[in-house]
Amino acid sequence: MPTLLRLLIIPALLMMSLAACERSGPAERAGRSLDRAGERVRDTVDPPRGPVERLGRSVDRAVN
């Protein structure tokens, strides 16, 4: 019985903790815009050297 409770309660608690993180506050939005500005500067100073690196940077932006 305790293993059944663990199988049900732990995933439920994890899902609830993730659901609480949906809205972003003003500090998080400002930080995100600073990150994007830094990425633009990096791309200007050190442009991607090939299609694979360009693809990798676009995937990084999409995931982060």
Biopython code that builds the backbone (N, CA, C, O; Angstrom):
import numpy as np
from Bio.PDB.StructureBuilder import StructureBuilder

atoms = [
    (1, "MET", "N", (0.809, -1.209, 0.000)),
    (1, "MET", "CA", (0.000, 0.000, 0.000)),
    (1, "MET", "C", (0.852, 1.273, 0.000)),
    (1, "MET", "O", (0.513, 2.214, -0.718)),
    (2, "PRO", "N", (1.941, 1.345, 0.771)),
    (2, "PRO", "CA", (2.740, 2.575, 0.747)),
    (2, "PRO", "C", (3.328, 2.867, -0.630)),
    (2, "PRO", "O", (3.458, 4.034, -1.001)),
    (3, "THR", "N", (3.684, 1.841, -1.393)),
    (3, "THR", "CA", (4.235, 2.110, -2.721)),
    (3, "THR", "C", (3.178, 2.688, -3.644)),
    (3, "THR", "O", (3.485, 3.519, -4.498)),
    (4, "LEU", "N", (1.935, 2.252, -3.479)),
    (4, "LEU", "CA", (0.856, 2.804, -4.287)),
    (4, "LEU", "C", (0.653, 4.283, -3.966)),
    (4, "LEU", "O", (0.423, 5.095, -4.862)),
    (5, "LEU", "N", (0.740, 4.622, -2.690)),
    (5, "LEU", "CA", (0.612, 6.027, -2.309)),
    (5, "LEU", "C", (1.742, 6.855, -2.899)),
    (5, "LEU", "O", (1.516, 7.968, -3.375)),
    (6, "ARG", "N", (2.946, 6.324, -2.871)),
    (6, "ARG", "CA", (4.080, 7.045, -3.449)),
    (6, "ARG", "C", (3.889, 7.229, -4.944)),
    (6, "ARG", "O", (4.221, 8.283, -5.487)),
    (7, "LEU", "N", (3.362, 6.227, -5.608)),
    (7, "LEU", "CA", (3.160, 6.317, -7.049)),
    (7, "LEU", "C", (2.087, 7.339, -7.413)),
    (7, "LEU", "O", (2.097, 7.876, -8.521)),
    (8, "LEU", "N", (1.178, 7.610, -6.508)),
    (8, "LEU", "CA", (0.114, 8.565, -6.792)),
    (8, "LEU", "C", (0.404, 9.954, -6.240)),
    (8, "LEU", "O", (0.121, 10.951, -6.904)),
    (9, "ILE", "N", (0.955, 10.033, -5.054)),
    (9, "ILE", "CA", (1.124, 11.322, -4.391)),
    (9, "ILE", "C", (2.317, 12.093, -4.932)),
    (9, "ILE", "O", (2.203, 13.293, -5.182)),
    (10, "ILE", "N", (3.447, 11.444, -5.119)),
    (10, "ILE", "CA", (4.644, 12.159, -5.570)),
    (10, "ILE", "C", (4.429, 12.796, -6.947)),
    (10, "ILE", "O", (4.743, 13.977, -7.099)),
    (11, "PRO", "N", (3.918, 12.093, -7.948)),
    (11, "PRO", "CA", (3.674, 12.774, -9.231)),
    (11, "PRO", "C", (2.643, 13.904, -9.118)),
    (11, "PRO", "O", (2.760, 14.919, -9.805)),
    (12, "ALA", "N", (1.640, 13.733, -8.257)),
    (12, "ALA", "CA", (0.653, 14.794, -8.089)),
    (12, "ALA", "C", (1.296, 16.039, -7.489)),
    (12, "ALA", "O", (0.997, 17.155, -7.913)),
    (13, "LEU", "N", (2.169, 15.859, -6.512)),
    (13, "LEU", "CA", (2.860, 17.003, -5.912)),
    (13, "LEU", "C", (3.782, 17.685, -6.919)),
    (13, "LEU", "O", (3.872, 18.913, -6.944)),
    (14, "LEU", "N", (4.460, 16.905, -7.740)),
    (14, "LEU", "CA", (5.323, 17.490, -8.762)),
    (14, "LEU", "C", (4.522, 18.294, -9.781)),
    (14, "LEU", "O", (4.947, 19.373, -10.194)),
    (15, "MET", "N", (3.381, 17.780, -10.181)),
    (15, "MET", "CA", (2.542, 18.502, -11.143)),
    (15, "MET", "C", (2.005, 19.803, -10.548)),
    (15, "MET", "O", (1.928, 20.817, -11.241)),
    (16, "MET", "N", (1.638, 19.776, -9.279)),
    (16, "MET", "CA", (1.147, 20.993, -8.637)),
    (16, "MET", "C", (2.257, 22.029, -8.524)),
    (16, "MET", "O", (2.005, 23.222, -8.692)),
    (17, "SER", "N", (3.478, 21.592, -8.241)),
    (17, "SER", "CA", (4.574, 22.553, -8.122)),
    (17, "SER", "C", (4.893, 23.175, -9.475)),
    (17, "SER", "O", (5.253, 24.350, -9.539)),
    (18, "LEU", "N", (4.768, 22.418, -10.548)),
    (18, "LEU", "CA", (5.006, 22.977, -11.876)),
    (18, "LEU", "C", (3.886, 23.916, -12.304)),
    (18, "LEU", "O", (4.138, 24.898, -13.003)),
    (19, "ALA", "N", (2.686, 23.637, -11.906)),
    (19, "ALA", "CA", (1.555, 24.483, -12.281)),
    (19, "ALA", "C", (1.639, 25.845, -11.604)),
    (19, "ALA", "O", (1.087, 26.817, -12.119)),
    (20, "ALA", "N", (2.300, 25.935, -10.488)),
    (20, "ALA", "CA", (2.410, 27.198, -9.772)),
    (20, "ALA", "C", (3.393, 28.151, -10.440)),
    (20, "ALA", "O", (3.430, 29.326, -10.074)),
    (21, "CYS", "N", (4.178, 27.703, -11.389)),
    (21, "CYS", "CA", (5.236, 28.512, -11.989)),
    (21, "CYS", "C", (4.876, 29.061, -13.361)),
    (21, "CYS", "O", (5.776, 29.389, -14.134)),
    (22, "GLU", "N", (3.625, 29.172, -13.682)),
    (22, "GLU", "CA", (3.261, 29.566, -15.035)),
    (22, "GLU", "C", (3.406, 31.060, -15.297)),
    (22, "GLU", "O", (3.899, 31.446, -16.357)),
    (23, "ARG", "N", (2.996, 31.895, -14.376)),
    (23, "ARG", "CA", (3.051, 33.334, -14.623)),
    (23, "ARG", "C", (4.444, 33.873, -14.314)),
    (23, "ARG", "O", (5.091, 33.446, -13.358)),
    (24, "SER", "N", (4.889, 34.804, -15.125)),
    (24, "SER", "CA", (6.196, 35.411, -14.885)),
    (24, "SER", "C", (5.988, 36.852, -14.435)),
    (24, "SER", "O", (5.133, 37.570, -14.954)),
    (25, "GLY", "N", (6.779, 37.246, -13.476)),
    (25, "GLY", "CA", (6.685, 38.586, -12.928)),
    (25, "GLY", "C", (7.500, 39.573, -13.735)),
    (25, "GLY", "O", (8.147, 39.189, -14.709)),
    (26, "PRO", "N", (7.481, 40.846, -13.347)),
    (26, "PRO", "CA", (8.210, 41.868, -14.105)),
    (26, "PRO", "C", (9.728, 41.654, -14.080)),
    (26, "PRO", "O", (10.404, 41.951, -15.065)),
    (27, "ALA", "N", (10.269, 41.147, -12.973)),
    (27, "ALA", "CA", (11.714, 40.918, -12.907)),
    (27, "ALA", "C", (12.127, 39.796, -13.861)),
    (27, "ALA", "O", (13.181, 39.871, -14.493)),
    (28, "GLU", "N", (11.301, 38.766, -13.962)),
    (28, "GLU", "CA", (11.625, 37.667, -14.871)),
    (28, "GLU", "C", (11.546, 38.131, -16.324)),
    (28, "GLU", "O", (12.383, 37.754, -17.145)),
    (29, "ARG", "N", (10.548, 38.942, -16.640)),
    (29, "ARG", "CA", (10.440, 39.468, -18.013)),
    (29, "ARG", "C", (11.619, 40.372, -18.343)),
    (29, "ARG", "O", (12.147, 40.319, -19.454)),
    (30, "ALA", "N", (12.042, 41.210, -17.384)),
    (30, "ALA", "CA", (13.198, 42.088, -17.617)),
    (30, "ALA", "C", (14.465, 41.260, -17.805)),
    (30, "ALA", "O", (15.291, 41.573, -18.663)),
    (31, "GLY", "N", (14.620, 40.213, -17.010)),
    (31, "GLY", "CA", (15.786, 39.348, -17.155)),
    (31, "GLY", "C", (15.811, 38.646, -18.488)),
    (31, "GLY", "O", (16.870, 38.482, -19.095)),
    (32, "ARG", "N", (14.645, 38.231, -18.947)),
    (32, "ARG", "CA", (14.559, 37.565, -20.246)),
    (32, "ARG", "C", (14.948, 38.525, -21.367)),
    (32, "ARG", "O", (15.635, 38.133, -22.310)),
    (33, "SER", "N", (14.512, 39.778, -21.269)),
    (33, "SER", "CA", (14.871, 40.740, -22.319)),
    (33, "SER", "C", (16.362, 41.057, -22.283)),
    (33, "SER", "O", (16.971, 41.269, -23.331)),
    (34, "LEU", "N", (16.958, 41.092, -21.091)),
    (34, "LEU", "CA", (18.403, 41.295, -21.003)),
    (34, "LEU", "C", (19.155, 40.105, -21.609)),
    (34, "LEU", "O", (20.179, 40.284, -22.268)),
    (35, "ASP", "N", (18.646, 38.901, -21.384)),
    (35, "ASP", "CA", (19.267, 37.722, -21.980)),
    (35, "ASP", "C", (19.218, 37.797, -23.499)),
    (35, "ASP", "O", (20.201, 37.491, -24.172)),
    (36, "ARG", "N", (18.078, 38.202, -24.034)),
    (36, "ARG", "CA", (17.956, 38.317, -25.501)),
    (36, "ARG", "C", (18.903, 39.369, -26.048)),
    (36, "ARG", "O", (19.503, 39.179, -27.105)),
    (37, "ALA", "N", (19.040, 40.488, -25.326)),
    (37, "ALA", "CA", (19.958, 41.545, -25.772)),
    (37, "ALA", "C", (21.392, 41.024, -25.778)),
    (37, "ALA", "O", (22.155, 41.307, -26.702)),
    (38, "GLY", "N", (21.758, 40.265, -24.748)),
    (38, "GLY", "CA", (23.098, 39.683, -24.697)),
    (38, "GLY", "C", (23.334, 38.707, -25.832)),
    (38, "GLY", "O", (24.428, 38.660, -26.395)),
    (39, "GLU", "N", (22.321, 37.930, -26.173)),
    (39, "GLU", "CA", (22.456, 36.994, -27.294)),
    (39, "GLU", "C", (22.643, 37.743, -28.610)),
    (39, "GLU", "O", (23.435, 37.335, -29.460)),
    (40, "ARG", "N", (21.909, 38.842, -28.771)),
    (40, "ARG", "CA", (22.062, 39.631, -30.008)),
    (40, "ARG", "C", (23.466, 40.216, -30.114)),
    (40, "ARG", "O", (24.059, 40.234, -31.193)),
    (41, "VAL", "N", (23.995, 40.695, -28.985)),
    (41, "VAL", "CA", (25.354, 41.245, -28.990)),
    (41, "VAL", "C", (26.350, 40.136, -29.319)),
    (41, "VAL", "O", (27.274, 40.343, -30.105)),
    (42, "ARG", "N", (26.163, 38.956, -28.717)),
    (42, "ARG", "CA", (27.064, 37.838, -28.995)),
    (42, "ARG", "C", (27.010, 37.462, -30.470)),
    (42, "ARG", "O", (28.047, 37.185, -31.072)),
    (43, "ASP", "N", (25.818, 37.448, -31.060)),
    (43, "ASP", "CA", (25.701, 37.097, -32.472)),
    (43, "ASP", "C", (26.332, 38.150, -33.369)),
    (43, "ASP", "O", (26.811, 37.833, -34.458)),
    (44, "THR", "N", (26.337, 39.400, -32.918)),
    (44, "THR", "CA", (26.973, 40.456, -33.699)),
    (44, "THR", "C", (28.487, 40.358, -33.605)),
    (44, "THR", "O", (29.185, 40.476, -34.613)),
    (45, "VAL", "N", (28.997, 40.144, -32.401)),
    (45, "VAL", "CA", (30.443, 40.082, -32.196)),
    (45, "VAL", "C", (31.012, 38.762, -32.712)),
    (45, "VAL", "O", (32.066, 38.748, -33.348)),
    (46, "ASP", "N", (30.333, 37.670, -32.446)),
    (46, "ASP", "CA", (30.796, 36.338, -32.832)),
    (46, "ASP", "C", (29.671, 35.623, -33.575)),
    (46, "ASP", "O", (28.969, 34.796, -32.992)),
    (47, "PRO", "N", (29.497, 35.939, -34.866)),
    (47, "PRO", "CA", (28.382, 35.326, -35.604)),
    (47, "PRO", "C", (28.577, 33.823, -35.746)),
    (47, "PRO", "O", (29.705, 33.331, -35.741)),
    (48, "PRO", "N", (27.474, 33.103, -35.873)),
    (48, "PRO", "CA", (27.588, 31.653, -36.084)),
    (48, "PRO", "C", (28.343, 31.365, -37.367)),
    (48, "PRO", "O", (28.140, 32.035, -38.380)),
    (49, "ARG", "N", (29.218, 30.364, -37.323)),
    (49, "ARG", "CA", (30.108, 30.110, -38.454)),
    (49, "ARG", "C", (29.548, 29.137, -39.487)),
    (49, "ARG", "O", (30.144, 28.959, -40.550)),
    (50, "GLY", "N", (28.457, 28.530, -39.203)),
    (50, "GLY", "CA", (27.923, 27.579, -40.175)),
    (50, "GLY", "C", (26.467, 27.275, -39.900)),
    (50, "GLY", "O", (25.902, 27.750, -38.915)),
    (51, "PRO", "N", (25.860, 26.488, -40.762)),
    (51, "PRO", "CA", (24.433, 26.202, -40.593)),
    (51, "PRO", "C", (24.134, 25.403, -39.320)),
    (51, "PRO", "O", (23.083, 25.581, -38.705)),
    (52, "VAL", "N", (25.063, 24.525, -38.930)),
    (52, "VAL", "CA", (24.822, 23.721, -37.738)),
    (52, "VAL", "C", (24.878, 24.591, -36.491)),
    (52, "VAL", "O", (24.049, 24.448, -35.592)),
    (53, "GLU", "N", (25.858, 25.495, -36.434)),
    (53, "GLU", "CA", (25.951, 26.398, -35.282)),
    (53, "GLU", "C", (24.758, 27.350, -35.241)),
    (53, "GLU", "O", (24.233, 27.640, -34.166)),
    (54, "ARG", "N", (24.329, 27.834, -36.401)),
    (54, "ARG", "CA", (23.143, 28.687, -36.462)),
    (54, "ARG", "C", (21.910, 27.944, -35.953)),
    (54, "ARG", "O", (21.105, 28.496, -35.203)),
    (55, "LEU", "N", (21.775, 26.695, -36.366)),
    (55, "LEU", "CA", (20.656, 25.867, -35.916)),
    (55, "LEU", "C", (20.732, 25.635, -34.411)),
    (55, "LEU", "O", (19.711, 25.690, -33.726)),
    (56, "GLY", "N", (21.926, 25.378, -33.891)),
    (56, "GLY", "CA", (22.094, 25.173, -32.460)),
    (56, "GLY", "C", (21.710, 26.399, -31.652)),
    (56, "GLY", "O", (21.067, 26.283, -30.608)),
    (57, "ARG", "N", (22.098, 27.565, -32.128)),
    (57, "ARG", "CA", (21.729, 28.792, -31.401)),
    (57, "ARG", "C", (20.227, 29.034, -31.445)),
    (57, "ARG", "O", (19.642, 29.487, -30.461)),
    (58, "SER", "N", (19.598, 28.737, -32.582)),
    (58, "SER", "CA", (18.143, 28.936, -32.651)),
    (58, "SER", "C", (17.419, 27.939, -31.753)),
    (58, "SER", "O", (16.389, 28.271, -31.167)),
    (59, "VAL", "N", (17.946, 26.726, -31.640)),
    (59, "VAL", "CA", (17.343, 25.747, -30.722)),
    (59, "VAL", "C", (17.532, 26.220, -29.282)),
    (59, "VAL", "O", (16.613, 26.099, -28.472)),
    (60, "ASP", "N", (18.698, 26.751, -28.955)),
    (60, "ASP", "CA", (18.911, 27.289, -27.606)),
    (60, "ASP", "C", (17.909, 28.382, -27.285)),
    (60, "ASP", "O", (17.367, 28.428, -26.180)),
    (61, "ARG", "N", (17.661, 29.257, -28.238)),
    (61, "ARG", "CA", (16.698, 30.345, -27.985)),
    (61, "ARG", "C", (15.289, 29.801, -27.797)),
    (61, "ARG", "O", (14.535, 30.293, -26.957)),
    (62, "ALA", "N", (14.937, 28.790, -28.576)),
    (62, "ALA", "CA", (13.592, 28.227, -28.489)),
    (62, "ALA", "C", (13.386, 27.486, -27.177)),
    (62, "ALA", "O", (12.298, 27.534, -26.603)),
    (63, "VAL", "N", (14.414, 26.805, -26.698)),
    (63, "VAL", "CA", (14.288, 26.019, -25.470)),
    (63, "VAL", "C", (14.384, 26.915, -24.251)),
    (63, "VAL", "O", (13.647, 26.718, -23.285)),
    (64, "ASN", "N", (15.254, 27.873, -24.273)),
    (64, "ASN", "CA", (15.438, 28.746, -23.108)),
    (64, "ASN", "C", (14.561, 29.904, -23.248)),
    (64, "ASN", "O", (14.549, 30.777, -22.379)),
]
sb = StructureBuilder()
sb.init_structure("model")
sb.init_model(0)
sb.init_chain("A")
sb.init_seg("    ")
for serial, (resi, resn, name, xyz) in enumerate(atoms, 1):
    if name == "N":
        sb.init_residue(resn, " ", resi, " ")
    sb.init_atom(name, np.array(xyz, "f"), 0.0, 1.0, " ", f" {name:<3s}", serial, name[0])
structure = sb.get_structure()
